[in-house]
Amino acid sequence: MSRITTPFGYESTAAEVIAGVDLTGRRTVVTGGASGIGVETVRALAAAGAEVTLAVRNTAAGERVAGQIIEDTGNNHVFVAPIELADQASVRAFAQSWSGPLHILVNNAGVMAEPLNRTPEGWEHQFATNHLGHFGLALGLHDALAAAGDARVVSVSSSAHLRSDVHLDDLHFENRPYEPWAAYGQSKTANILFAVEGAKRWAADGIVVNALMPGGIRTALQRHVSADVQRQWDEYRWKTTEQGAATSVLLAASPLVQGVTGKYFEDNNEALPNVVGENTGVAAYALDPESALRLWDLSEQLV
């Protein structure tokens, strides 16, 4: 099967990839929509006429962002609802409060490279937030997505998935030393495996599921990263938040990827296989259908 490419690339912005697209009548949810690339994802979808709900931990910040986007776009269908992804009761409450169809779900929120932190269940916090929270949310919203008839689910992963496969026998670092980047990497691989299995399971419901790497963007996501490590990144070619949101928006709304499912994109194109030693492309283990199936079953038991 040939690789899926678009006219857009590394420097394209969210506004550019959605130009000319009319999302009037489409209902969307963006987790983490009040900060970083989430804000620009919301802005692009709202500017194209979509109804957007920011699913956020900090609703005061969410209301500020929503107000600004309503002002900027003239679209007053921008709403805010609370969610704490590391708390499955909060995830369920969000899903249960949703009524009517849902056309686009962007699983964008995340935590990165934090010190060891466990949920009340004993789950490792990055995995609980980045994967299990979004998994539970998508599961809870499945019927709303199916009701849309042609829904899209977008899973924001990272090139950090290249740091670790998912350790299915020890998801929560109970039997191995905890390492913040390995934990983050594992959760980002899980985001891709979710798309691989979700694409299969939900195809009959007209739901497509894809994952992506947004690129390196300076945001609050890096708050747990030491100053020493951040200094080493000074040479890195950073994207703006508008560029960082582009691939999410492409997968959420562009007709160029209509019907595409179960793929991993970076820089607005389907990613090439990773070459060992390089920090781009997709690891073979992140697209492994057997791992994807096992992770789905395990995740379903947990949530």
C-alpha positions in Angstrom: 0.0 0.0 0.0 1.5 3.4 -0.9 2.4 5.9 1.7 -0.2 8.7 2.3 1.2 12.1 1.6 -0.3 15.6 1.4 0.9 19.0 0.0 1.7 20.0 3.6 4.9 19.6 5.5 7.0 20.5 8.6 6.3 24.3 8.4 2.6 24.1 7.6 0.3 25.6 10.2 -3.1 24.5 11.4 -4.8 27.4 9.6 -3.1 26.4 6.3 -4.1 22.7 6.5 -7.8 23.5 7.2 -8.1 26.5 4.8 -11.3 26.1 2.8 -12.8 23.4 5.0 -16.3 24.0 6.3 -17.0 22.3 9.7 -20.4 23.9 10.3 -22.6 21.4 12.2 -19.6 19.3 13.2 -19.2 18.7 17.0 -15.7 18.3 18.4 -13.9 17.6 21.6 -10.3 18.5 22.3 -8.7 17.4 25.5 -6.1 19.8 26.9 -7.6 22.5 24.7 -6.5 25.3 27.1 -2.8 25.1 26.6 0.0 24.5 24.0 -1.0 23.0 20.7 -4.5 22.3 22.1 -5.3 26.0 21.9 -4.3 26.2 18.3 -6.2 23.0 17.5 -9.3 24.5 19.0 -8.8 27.8 17.2 -8.5 26.1 13.8 -11.5 23.9 14.3 -13.6 26.8 15.6 -12.5 29.1 12.7 -13.8 26.4 10.3 -17.2 26.6 11.9 -17.1 23.6 14.2 -18.7 23.4 17.7 -15.7 22.8 20.0 -15.7 21.6 23.6 -12.4 22.1 25.5 -12.1 19.1 27.9 -9.7 20.5 30.5 -8.5 20.1 34.1 -8.4 23.8 34.7 -11.8 25.2 33.7 -10.9 28.8 34.5 -8.0 28.6 32.0 -10.4 26.9 29.6 -13.0 29.7 29.9 -10.3 32.3 29.2 -9.1 30.5 26.1 -12.7 29.8 24.9 -13.5 33.5 25.3 -10.5 34.6 23.3 -11.2 32.1 20.5 -14.9 33.2 20.3 -13.6 36.8 20.0 -11.0 35.8 17.4 -13.2 33.6 15.2 -16.7 34.9 15.7 -17.8 31.4 16.5 -19.7 31.3 19.8 -20.1 27.5 19.8 -16.9 27.1 22.0 -17.6 25.4 25.3 -15.6 24.2 28.3 -16.1 21.0 30.4 -14.1 19.6 33.2 -12.1 16.3 32.9 -9.2 14.8 34.9 -7.8 12.1 32.6 -6.0 10.3 35.4 -9.3 9.8 37.2 -11.6 7.3 35.5 -14.6 8.6 37.4 -14.1 12.0 36.0 -13.6 10.5 32.5 -16.8 8.6 32.8 -18.7 11.7 34.1 -17.5 13.6 31.0 -18.6 10.9 28.6 -22.0 10.4 30.3 -22.7 14.1 30.2 -22.3 14.2 26.4 -25.5 14.0 24.4 -26.0 13.7 20.6 -23.4 12.8 18.0 -19.7 13.6 18.2 -17.8 14.0 14.9 -14.2 14.7 16.0 -12.4 13.6 19.2 -8.8 14.9 19.6 -7.0 13.2 22.4 -4.4 15.9 22.8 -3.7 16.4 26.6 -0.7 14.8 28.2 2.0 14.9 30.9 5.7 14.3 30.1 8.7 12.9 31.9 7.4 13.6 35.4 8.8 12.0 38.6 7.2 8.8 39.7 3.6 9.5 40.6 0.8 6.9 41.0 -3.0 7.2 40.9 -5.1 5.8 43.7 -5.3 2.5 41.7 -1.5 2.3 41.7 -1.3 3.1 38.0 1.8 5.0 36.8 0.5 8.5 36.3 1.8 9.2 32.7 0.3 5.9 31.4 -2.9 6.6 33.4 -3.2 10.1 31.9 -1.8 9.8 28.4 -3.2 6.4 27.5 -5.8 5.0 29.9 -7.6 8.4 30.4 -8.0 8.8 26.6 -8.8 5.2 26.1 -11.6 5.4 28.7 -12.8 8.6 27.1 -13.0 7.2 23.6 -14.7 4.1 24.9 -17.2 6.2 26.8 -17.9 8.3 23.7 -18.0 5.4 21.3 -21.8 5.5 20.8 -21.7 9.3 20.1 -18.9 8.8 17.6 -20.8 6.0 15.9 -23.9 8.2 15.8 -22.0 10.7 13.7 -21.6 8.2 10.9 -18.2 9.4 9.8 -16.3 10.3 13.0 -12.6 10.8 13.4 -10.5 10.1 16.5 -7.1 11.7 16.7 -4.5 10.4 19.1 -1.6 12.8 19.8 1.6 10.7 20.3 5.2 11.7 20.1 8.6 10.8 18.6 9.3 9.8 22.3 7.5 6.6 21.4 10.9 5.5 20.0 12.2 5.4 23.6 10.0 2.5 24.7 7.7 -0.2 23.6 4.7 -1.0 25.8 5.7 -3.4 28.6 2.5 -5.4 28.7 3.7 -7.5 31.6 4.7 -4.4 33.7 2.7 -1.3 32.5 3.1 0.5 35.8 6.8 0.0 36.7 6.0 -2.4 39.6 8.9 -4.8 38.7 11.4 -2.5 37.0 13.1 0.8 37.9 11.1 3.8 37.1 12.6 6.1 34.4 10.5 9.2 33.5 11.3 9.2 29.8 10.8 5.4 29.4 7.4 5.9 31.1 6.5 8.8 28.7 7.7 6.8 25.7 5.6 3.8 26.7 2.5 5.9 27.0 3.1 7.5 23.6 3.6 4.0 22.0 0.2 3.1 23.6 -1.4 6.1 21.9 -0.3 4.7 18.5 -1.3 1.1 19.3 -4.7 2.5 20.4 -5.2 3.9 16.8 -4.1 0.6 15.2 -6.6 -1.5 17.1 -9.3 1.1 17.3 -9.2 1.5 13.5 -10.0 -2.2 13.2 -12.7 -2.4 15.9 -14.6 0.7 14.9 -14.4 0.6 11.1 -17.9 -0.8 10.9 -19.2 2.2 12.9 -17.6 4.6 10.3 -15.1 5.7 12.9 -11.5 6.3 11.8 -8.6 6.4 14.3 -5.2 7.8 13.6 -2.1 8.9 15.7 0.5 11.5 15.1 3.7 13.2 16.2 3.1 17.0 16.4 6.8 17.9 16.4 8.9 19.6 19.0 7.1 22.6 20.4 8.0 24.7 23.5 5.0 24.4 25.8 4.1 23.8 29.5 4.4 20.1 28.6 8.2 20.4 29.3 7.7 21.7 32.9 9.1 18.5 34.4 12.2 18.5 32.2 15.4 19.6 34.0 17.1 22.9 33.0 20.2 20.9 32.0 18.2 18.8 29.5 16.4 21.8 28.2 19.7 23.6 27.5 20.8 20.6 25.4 17.7 21.2 23.3 18.7 24.7 22.3 20.0 23.5 19.0 16.7 21.8 18.2 14.5 23.1 15.4 11.3 23.9 17.3 7.9 24.4 15.7 5.5 27.1 16.6 2.3 26.0 18.4 0.4 26.8 15.1 2.8 24.4 13.2 2.6 21.9 16.1 -1.2 21.7 15.8 -1.2 21.2 12.0 -1.0 17.4 11.9 -3.7 17.1 14.5 -6.0 19.4 12.6 -5.2 17.6 9.3 -6.3 14.3 10.7 -9.3 15.8 12.4 -10.7 17.7 9.5 -9.0 17.6 6.2 -10.7 15.9 3.2 -7.2 14.9 2.1 -7.2 12.1 4.6 -10.9 11.1 4.3 -11.2 7.4 5.2 -7.6 7.0 6.3 -7.4 5.0 9.5 -4.9 3.1 11.7 -2.0 5.3 10.6 0.8 7.4 12.3 1.5 10.8 10.8 4.3 13.3 11.3 4.7 16.7 9.6 1.3 16.2 7.9 2.3 13.0 6.1 2.2 9.4 6.9 5.5 8.6 8.8 8.2 6.4 7.3 9.5 3.5 9.2 12.1 4.6 11.9 15.7 4.1 11.1 17.7 3.1 14.2 19.5 6.1 15.6 17.1 8.6 14.0 14.5 10.5 16.0 11.8 10.4 13.2 9.5 7.8 11.7 7.5 5.1 13.4 8.8 2.1 15.3 7.7 -1.3 14.0 6.5 -2.2 17.6 4.1 0.8 17.7 2.2 -0.6 14.7 2.3 -4.2 15.8 -1.3 -5.6 15.5 -0.8 -8.3 18.1 0.5 -5.8 20.7 -2.3 -3.4 19.8 -4.9 -6.1 20.5 -3.3 -7.2 23.8 -3.0 -3.6 25.0 -6.7 -2.9 24.1 -7.9 -6.0 26.1 -5.7 -5.1 29.1 -6.8 -1.5 29.0 -10.4 -2.5 28.8 -9.9 -4.7 32.0 -8.3 -1.7 33.8 -10.9 0.9 32.9 
